Amino acid sequence: MSDQRLRELERRFKETGEPAAWGAWLRARVRQGSLDAAAVPLAARIEAGALARERVQLAGYLGDPLALALDEHDTIALAVCLGDDAAVRVALDDYYDGDVEGWLVGLAHWGGEPWVRAAVACAIQAREASRANEDADDPYSDVGHYEEMTDRLLEGVLRWLDCPCAQHGQDALRDAQRYEYVSRHSVSLAYLACQVAWAFSSDSAWPDAYALELLERVGAREAVATIRAALIPWALGTT
Ligand SMILES: [Zn+2]
């Protein structure tokens, strides 16, 4: 594989954006040794039309190194277009200079579903953490009570994820409203997921406040780790 041939395949992909051209370029890079062999099954799914470029870009934005390598620098370019180059540093593992709030807000570029899945992942993580911290022998433990509330809220969100229409968003939010003032982290994060589902399916304005609210309940580093672990396999369809 000559460098010239490789550049030709790259140019063809960049010009056409076609899945077949992308797959050919990726396989050539694997043969040449500049791309990990783990990319081969993804290249096959890209060529078959089973993995869309926007999903690969999302996985790259989430910080998956393989996804970043597949699309080279387009994910970075995209994140810069989203208006927040500090968010890019989060994808590149720099929490100190990175802007986690901006990164979360930028996730909305891919629509409501990744954002709702992010809030769901954080709610589940908070539920598990509170269980782990609870004294199992404490007869006054209320952990089960809050777990039940969290699960009830998440059921509405899961129905919305199956069918993300305005009706399911409204149903999820209506059922959730009686838990609006429960301050337990897992419950308020599940409530946040319901609010976001409703906001996206009803075309309401996107409030940046959601990102801030999530980060008030989950530390920045933990939020990024939880969201990555849940969303990258989903984005790439490797779950
Ligand atoms: Zn629906």
Boltz pocket constraint, residues with backbone or C-beta under 6 A from the ligand:
constraints:
  - pocket:
      binder: B
      contacts: [[A, 159], [A, 160], [A, 162], [A, 163], [A, 164], [A, 165], [A, 166], [A, 167], [A, 168], [A, 169]]
      max_distance: 6.0
